Amino acid sequence: MSHPIQQAVDQLLLEQGEYSPLELLLSEGRLDYSDYEAWRTGEIPRLEQVLFGDPEKLDGLLAEAQEYAAALALQPETLRYHAWGGSGGSPLSFSDNNIREQRFHTVFRKAEDQPQFDLFMDATATNLANGIVLALIDRNNHEAHRLLDQLFEVDPGHPRLGALERMVEAGDRLAEPVADCEWELHYLKDELLPLAEKELGRESRNLLVPHWRRLTDALHGQAFDPTQPELHASYTASQTFDWETVRRTTQEDPDWPQQVLLLRRHAHACGRMHNLLESLQSWIRLCWSSPHEAVTIATEADTDLQQMWRLFLALDPELTAEDFPAWLLLTRPGLAQQLPSPEGDELCPPSYAGVYHMLREGQQSQNTPDATEIQRRGELKQLNPELFIHFMRARTAH
């Protein structure tokens, strides 16, 4: 079984207490959230049609993930998805293949993580409160309003009434223009987000995304301010999983390659869009400009680069974060043919340039380097003795 798949399932269990195929597809960048929304509103008949990647490989990924979840002695449970709002709440289909359909609609939970309801409260009030929660999750604010009015009549002292009312009222704000972006940001982060996460759990995403999208639209064209880094469309768009907008809005800032946070956002967004070469170029620049920030590769880069970073950290002799791009070239020399020349880049370490050019020149025989490579090897040994050791190991291995 693939180690990255196990790691992805473990991460979902850690964050959410359960494994669901939908969350795996979203977290692995195999499903755009906008396509998920279109499926939930009935615009896409089968979700499988809009997944990124080879269908057979994706099916294998979900099969392995299910096998691993079952091996952990988690409890399987069928979870059906229904259309939102005006689509009538009809059940939605993942695939026309029965095995894939069943696999997608099977989640695995720890026994103690089953949803808990207010069993000891008045049954009518409890049903109304739970109905409001379901209406909010289904983005049906009209129904949530109707049930909220009933809850006020049945149990005006219900302990969840205040929280539910604030979330329903938040839905009414979506039709209004954003008057103050800074106030709206603080409202979303400090009030609505923790409230929704407490009351709706993982499904809070359904309520929050339209609010983040509304703020992203309001921030269109606003310049990046390092003193308020979250008051920028590249941040708010990341909260809606709109990676193309994150990528575009970072690049709209003329100084984005010099801004650490914009570099990270750009690298992460490109990785989620599977534009791995463009993502790698931003990670490389981050290693050079802010080596202390390179640790974010471990959590924000694509799965493959995260694995390379772990191998890099285990090297003997050790290298610095600034050396990671050069070591990556040694490990995958084909990258030297794909990455742009570092000539003229003031941040580029001379050791990287040396490795890059030796790999680009591609000697016919590793055992008989010409005079140019001999000179470059000598320069690399003087500049970075530890990197030179790894260079020679790589040349011997290939």
matplotlib code that plots the C-alpha trace (Angstrom):
import matplotlib.pyplot as plt

x = [0.0, 1.2, 2.7, 1.4, -2.2, -1.8, -0.4, -3.3, -5.9, -4.1, -4.1, -7.9, -8.4, -6.3, -8.1, -11.7, -11.9, -13.1, -12.1, -14.3, -13.5, -14.9, -12.4, -9.6, -10.3, -10.5, -7.3, -5.3, -6.3, -8.2, -11.5, -12.0, -14.4, -16.2, -16.9, -18.1, -20.5, -21.8, -22.4, -24.3, -26.5, -27.3, -25.3, -23.0, -24.8, -21.8, -18.9, -16.5, -16.7, -14.8, -12.0, -8.5, -6.4, -6.7, -10.0, -8.5, -5.7, -8.1, -10.3, -7.2, -6.4, -9.9, -9.7, -6.4, -7.6, -10.7, -8.6, -6.4, -9.3, -10.9, -7.6, -7.6, -10.8, -12.8, -16.6, -17.9, -21.1, -23.0, -23.2, -25.5, -25.2, -28.3, -28.7, -28.7, -31.5, -33.9, -32.7, -35.2, -32.8, -32.5, -29.7, -26.6, -24.5, -20.7, -20.3, -22.4, -20.2, -21.8, -18.6, -17.2, -20.5, -20.6, -17.0, -17.4, -20.5, -18.7, -17.1, -15.1, -15.3, -14.0, -16.8, -16.6, -16.8, -20.4, -22.5, -24.1, -27.5, -29.3, -31.0, -32.0, -33.6, -37.2, -37.7, -39.5, -36.9, -34.1, -35.6, -36.0, -32.4, -31.0, -33.2, -31.7, -28.2, -29.1, -30.7, -27.5, -25.3, -27.6, -27.4, -31.1, -31.3, -35.1, -35.8, -33.3, -35.3, -38.6, -37.3, -35.6, -39.0, -40.5, -37.7, -38.2, -41.9, -41.3, -38.2, -37.0, -34.5, -32.9, -29.1, -28.2, -30.7, -28.3, -25.6, -28.1, -29.7, -26.3, -25.5, -28.9, -28.5, -25.1, -26.7, -28.8, -25.6, -24.5, -26.9, -25.3, -22.1, -19.1, -18.9, -15.6, -13.2, -11.1, -14.2, -15.6, -12.3, -12.3, -16.0, -15.3, -12.2, -13.1, -16.9, -18.5, -15.7, -15.3, -19.1, -19.7, -17.0, -18.4, -22.0, -21.5, -18.2, -16.6, -19.7, -19.0, -17.2, -20.6, -21.7, -18.3, -17.2, -19.8, -18.8, -15.1, -16.0, -17.9, -14.9, -12.6, -14.7, -14.6, -10.8, -10.3, -7.5, -6.4, -2.6, -0.9, 0.1, 2.7, 1.4, -2.1, -1.3, -4.7, -6.4, -5.7, -7.6, -4.9, -5.7, -9.4, -9.5, -7.5, -10.3, -12.6, -10.1, -10.1, -6.4, -6.5, -7.6, -4.8, -2.3, -3.5, -3.8, -0.3, 1.1, -0.8, 1.5, 4.7, 6.8, 5.3, 8.6, 10.1, 7.1, 7.5, 3.8, 2.9, 5.6, 4.2, 0.7, 1.7, 3.7, 0.9, -1.8, 0.2, 0.8, -2.9, -3.5, -0.9, 1.3, 4.2, 7.1, 5.7, 5.1, 8.7, 10.2, 8.4, 9.6, 13.2, 13.0, 11.7, 14.6, 17.0, 15.2, 13.9, 15.5, 13.8, 10.5, 11.5, 10.1, 6.6, 7.4, 6.7, 3.1, 2.2, 4.0, 2.7, 3.0, 6.1, 8.0, 7.2, 8.7, 11.9, 12.1, 12.0, 14.8, 16.7, 16.5, 17.9, 21.1, 24.6, 26.4, 23.6, 22.8, 21.1, 17.7, 19.3, 20.9, 17.7, 17.1, 20.7, 20.3, 17.0, 18.7, 21.3, 18.5, 16.4, 18.9, 16.2, 14.9, 18.0, 16.5, 13.1, 14.0, 15.1, 18.7, 19.6, 21.8, 21.1, 19.2, 20.8, 19.4, 20.8, 23.7, 26.8, 26.7, 23.3, 24.4, 27.4, 25.3, 22.8, 25.3, 27.1, 23.9, 22.8, 26.0, 25.4, 28.8, 29.0, 31.0, 30.8, 34.2, 36.0, 34.8, 36.2, 38.2, 35.1, 33.5, 36.7, 36.9, 33.3, 33.8, 36.7, 34.7, 31.8, 34.1, 35.4, 32.0, 30.1, 32.1, 29.1, 27.1, 30.1, 30.1, 26.5, 27.2, 29.9, 27.6, 24.9, 27.4, 28.5, 25.0, 23.7]
y = [0.0, 3.5, 5.4, 8.8, 7.4, 6.2, 9.5, 11.3, 9.2, 9.6, 13.4, 13.3, 11.2, 13.6, 16.7, 15.5, 12.2, 10.3, 9.3, 10.2, 9.7, 13.2, 14.9, 12.8, 14.0, 17.6, 17.4, 15.7, 18.3, 15.8, 17.8, 21.5, 22.9, 24.8, 21.5, 20.0, 23.0, 22.5, 18.8, 19.7, 22.1, 19.5, 21.1, 18.0, 14.6, 12.5, 13.9, 11.4, 13.3, 16.3, 14.7, 15.5, 12.6, 9.2, 7.6, 4.1, 5.5, 7.6, 4.5, 2.7, 5.5, 5.4, 1.6, 1.6, 4.4, 2.3, -0.8, 1.1, 2.7, -0.8, -2.2, 0.5, -1.1, 2.1, 1.8, 2.0, 4.0, 4.9, 8.6, 9.9, 13.4, 15.3, 18.3, 21.7, 24.2, 24.5, 21.2, 19.3, 17.5, 14.5, 12.0, 12.6, 10.1, 9.8, 7.2, 5.0, 2.1, 0.4, -0.4, 3.1, 4.5, 2.5, 3.2, 6.9, 6.9, 4.9, 6.9, 5.4, 6.8, 6.0, 4.6, 7.6, 10.1, 9.5, 12.7, 13.5, 15.1, 16.8, 13.6, 15.1, 18.2, 18.7, 16.5, 19.2, 21.9, 19.4, 18.5, 22.1, 23.0, 20.0, 21.0, 24.5, 23.0, 20.8, 23.7, 25.8, 22.9, 22.6, 26.4, 26.7, 30.0, 30.3, 27.0, 27.9, 31.1, 29.2, 26.7, 29.4, 31.2, 28.0, 27.4, 30.9, 30.0, 26.5, 27.2, 30.8, 29.7, 27.0, 26.9, 26.9, 29.5, 32.4, 30.7, 29.4, 32.9, 34.5, 32.0, 32.4, 36.2, 35.8, 34.2, 37.3, 39.4, 37.6, 39.7, 42.9, 44.6, 44.6, 48.0, 47.6, 44.8, 45.0, 44.7, 41.9, 39.9, 40.2, 39.2, 36.1, 35.0, 35.9, 35.4, 33.5, 30.9, 29.6, 29.7, 27.7, 25.2, 24.6, 24.2, 22.6, 20.8, 19.8, 20.9, 24.5, 24.9, 24.9, 28.0, 29.8, 29.5, 32.0, 34.6, 34.2, 34.4, 37.6, 39.2, 38.0, 39.9, 43.0, 42.9, 42.7, 45.0, 45.8, 45.8, 43.4, 45.0, 43.0, 44.6, 43.2, 40.0, 38.5, 41.5, 40.4, 38.3, 35.7, 34.8, 35.0, 33.0, 30.2, 29.9, 29.0, 26.6, 28.9, 28.1, 29.9, 33.1, 32.7, 32.2, 35.1, 37.6, 36.9, 37.6, 40.8, 42.3, 43.6, 42.7, 39.2, 37.3, 39.4, 38.8, 35.6, 35.1, 35.7, 33.2, 30.6, 31.2, 31.1, 27.9, 26.2, 27.2, 26.0, 22.7, 22.3, 23.0, 20.3, 23.0, 21.4, 23.1, 26.6, 25.6, 24.3, 27.6, 29.5, 27.0, 27.4, 31.1, 30.8, 28.6, 31.3, 34.4, 33.1, 29.8, 29.8, 29.6, 26.5, 24.3, 25.1, 22.8, 19.9, 21.0, 23.2, 21.6, 18.8, 15.3, 14.4, 17.5, 16.9, 13.5, 14.9, 17.5, 14.7, 12.8, 16.1, 16.6, 13.1, 13.7, 13.1, 15.4, 17.9, 20.7, 24.1, 24.9, 27.2, 24.0, 22.2, 23.3, 22.3, 18.9, 18.4, 18.9, 16.3, 13.8, 14.6, 15.9, 16.1, 19.2, 21.1, 20.8, 22.2, 25.0, 28.4, 29.5, 31.2, 33.7, 37.2, 36.1, 37.9, 35.4, 32.3, 30.8, 30.2, 26.5, 26.1, 27.7, 25.4, 22.3, 23.6, 24.2, 20.9, 19.0, 21.1, 20.4, 16.7, 15.0, 12.0, 10.1, 10.5, 9.0, 11.3, 14.9, 17.6, 20.6, 22.8, 20.3, 19.7, 23.4, 23.6, 20.7, 22.5, 25.6, 23.7, 21.9, 25.3, 27.0, 24.2, 21.1, 19.3, 19.8, 18.6, 15.3, 14.8, 15.8, 13.2, 10.5, 11.4, 11.3, 7.8, 6.6, 7.7]
z = [0.0, -0.8, 2.1, 0.9, 0.9, 4.4, 5.4, 3.8, 5.6, 8.9, 8.4, 7.8, 10.9, 12.9, 11.7, 11.3, 13.3, 10.2, 6.7, 3.8, 0.1, -0.6, 1.8, 0.5, -3.1, -1.9, 0.2, -2.5, -5.1, -7.2, -6.9, -7.2, -4.6, -7.3, -9.1, -5.8, -5.4, -8.9, -8.2, -5.0, -6.9, -9.5, -12.4, -12.7, -12.9, -11.6, -9.6, -11.1, -14.4, -13.0, -11.0, -11.9, -13.0, -14.6, -13.5, -13.0, -10.8, -8.8, -8.3, -7.1, -4.7, -3.2, -3.0, -1.1, 1.2, 2.1, 2.7, 5.0, 6.9, 7.3, 8.6, 11.3, 12.7, 12.0, 11.7, 8.1, 7.5, 4.4, 3.8, 1.0, -0.4, -1.5, -3.7, -2.1, -1.9, -4.8, -6.4, -4.3, -2.0, -4.4, -3.8, -5.8, -7.8, -7.8, -10.6, -12.8, -11.6, -8.6, -6.9, -7.2, -6.2, -3.0, -2.2, -2.5, -0.2, 2.6, 5.4, 8.3, 11.8, 15.2, 17.3, 19.8, 17.0, 16.0, 15.9, 19.2, 19.5, 22.4, 23.5, 26.9, 25.6, 24.6, 21.5, 19.5, 20.2, 19.5, 16.1, 15.2, 16.2, 14.3, 11.3, 11.3, 11.3, 8.3, 6.5, 7.0, 5.8, 2.7, 2.1, 2.5, 4.5, 3.8, 5.5, 8.3, 8.9, 9.0, 11.6, 13.6, 14.0, 15.2, 17.7, 19.1, 19.8, 21.1, 23.3, 23.6, 26.1, 24.1, 24.7, 21.0, 19.9, 20.0, 18.0, 15.4, 15.0, 14.4, 11.6, 10.0, 10.1, 8.6, 5.5, 5.0, 4.7, 1.5, -0.6, 0.7, -0.6, 1.8, 3.4, 5.2, 4.2, 7.3, 9.6, 7.4, 7.7, 11.5, 11.6, 9.5, 11.4, 14.9, 15.1, 12.2, 11.6, 15.2, 15.6, 12.5, 13.3, 16.7, 15.6, 12.1, 12.4, 9.1, 7.3, 8.4, 5.0, 3.2, 5.2, 5.2, 1.6, 0.2, 2.8, 2.0, -1.7, -1.1, 0.6, -2.1, -4.7, -2.5, -2.2, -6.0, -7.0, -3.4, -3.1, -0.7, 2.6, 4.6, 7.8, 7.0, 5.0, 5.3, 3.9, 0.4, -2.2, -2.3, 1.3, 1.2, -2.1, -0.4, 2.1, -0.8, -2.3, -5.4, -6.3, -9.7, -8.1, -5.4, -8.2, -10.2, -7.3, -6.0, -9.4, -9.8, -7.1, -8.9, -5.9, -5.2, -5.7, -2.9, -0.5, 1.5, 2.1, -1.5, -2.6, -0.3, -1.4, -5.1, -4.6, -2.7, -5.2, -8.2, -6.4, -5.7, -9.4, -10.3, -12.0, -10.3, -12.2, -11.5, -7.9, -7.6, -8.9, -6.1, -3.5, -4.8, -4.6, -1.0, 0.0, -1.3, 0.0, 3.3, 4.2, 7.6, 5.8, 3.8, 6.6, 5.2, 2.3, 4.8, 5.0, 2.1, -0.9, -3.1, -1.7, -3.8, -2.8, 0.8, 0.6, -1.0, 1.8, 4.4, 2.6, 2.5, 6.2, 6.8, 4.7, 6.1, 5.9, 6.6, 4.2, 4.8, 3.5, 0.9, -0.5, -1.0, -4.7, -5.6, -3.9, -5.7, -9.0, -8.0, -7.1, -10.2, -12.9, -15.5, -13.7, -15.0, -18.5, -17.3, -14.9, -16.2, -16.1, -12.8, -14.6, -13.4, -10.3, -7.4, -4.9, -6.6, -4.6, -6.7, -5.7, -7.3, -10.5, -10.6, -10.2, -12.7, -15.4, -14.9, -15.3, -18.2, -20.0, -19.6, -19.9, -22.2, -19.7, -16.0, -15.6, -17.9, -17.2, -19.5, -18.3, -17.9, -15.5, -13.6, -13.1, -11.9, -9.6, -8.0, -7.6, -6.0, -3.6, -2.4, -2.2, -0.5, 0.6, 2.0, -1.3, -3.2, -1.3, -2.3, -5.9, -6.2, -4.7, -7.2, -10.1, -9.0, -8.5, -11.9]

ax = plt.figure().add_subplot(projection="3d")
ax.plot(x, y, z, "-o")
ax.set_aspect("equal")
plt.show()
